Amino acid sequence: MTAFALDNPLDRGGLPRPGNLLRTAADSIPPSGLVLLAIFSVQIGAGFAKQLFAALPPSAVVFLRIAMGALVIGALARPKLRGLRGRDWAVGVGFGVTLALMNLTFYEALARLPMGVAVAIEFLGPLGVAVAASRRRLDLVWVGLAGLGVVLLAPWGESSAASWIGIAFALAAGGFWAGYILLSAAAGSRFPGTTGLAFAMIVSAVVVAPVGVTTGGADLLRPELLLIGLGVALLSSVIPYSLELQALRRMPKHVFGILMSLEPAAAALMGVLVLGEMLHAQQWTAVICIVAASLGVTRAARGG
C-alpha cells in the first residue's frame, strides 16, 4: 500500500487500484476536483451511516461498514501475505485495530453530535501529527486557533452530558486517527501494494465483529440494511480511497493536504444537506477556526 507521507500527515493512504473505467473517468477530472469529490463522498457516507442509527446502534453500523468495505477492498486488492515476517504482522494487526477503534469512537461521537462538530473535533488528530512533524514556532498560533475552535464547540453551561460524551468520543477518534496515520506509514513500508489496507480492513472487521454482531443481532441480516451498509462502505472507503489515489498521482502532496483541510467544513455542509443539522454561528466559527489551523499548519510545513 501507499504510505502516508509524514511531510503531509493529513492525507490518507493505502489506496486500492480502481478499475479501468473509473481510472479513465478520473483522468478527465482535475486532481483538485477528485480530492473534493473524495471529501464529499466520505461525508455523504457518514450522513447515510448516521441515518442508520435509527435502526442499528453505532457499533453495528461500524461493523456493517467495515465488513462490507473489507470484502470490496479485499476483492480489488487481492492481498498477498506470503513472505511477511513477525514484525510485519504486528504492524498490520496494530494498523487494523487502530482503524477499528477510530471508526467505533467516531460513530459513537456521530450519534451524539452534529456531523460537522464531530468531524471538526476528530480532525485535531491529524492536525496534531502535522504540528509534531513540522515543529515550527508559528505552529503554536495554529494550535491556539484549533484550541479556540474546541472551546467554542464545547457545551458550556448545558445540563445534558450527552454532548460532553460525544466530544470525548470525537477526541478519542482523533487520537486513533493520528495513530492510524503513523501506522499507515509503517505498514506502507512493510506490505506490498495495497496489501496493508486490505489486511487492516480484515483485522478491523474481526475486532469489531463481537460488539457489532452482539448489538445488531438479526437486524444485520435485513436486506435493506445490508444494502445501505454496502453503500456506506463504498461512499466512505472504496470510492474516496480510489479518487485520492488518482489525485495523488497527479498533484503535489502539499496541495493534497491543503485540500483535505477542508474536510470539517465539508462535513458541516453535508450535515446540513443530508441530515438537516443546522449549526449556529458559534459552531460555524469553531469549524472555521479548525479549518484555518489545518490550512496554516499544512502551508507552514510546505514553507519549511
ABEGO torsion letter per residue (X at the ends): XBBBBAABAABBBGBBBBBAAAAAAAAABBAAAAAAAAAAAAAAAAAAAAAAAAABBAAAAAAAAAAAAAAAAAAAAGBBABGBBAAAAAAAAAAAAAAAAAAAAAAAAAAABBAAAAAAAAAAAAAAAAAAAAGBAAAAAAAAAAAAAAAAABBBGBABAAAAAAAAAAAAAAAAAAAAAAAAAAAAAABBEAAAAAAAAAAAAAAAAAAAAAAAEAAAABAAAAAAAAAAAAAAAAAAAAAAAAAAAABBAAAAAAAAAAAAAAAAAAAAAAAGBBBBAAAAAAAAAAAAAAAAAAAAAAAX
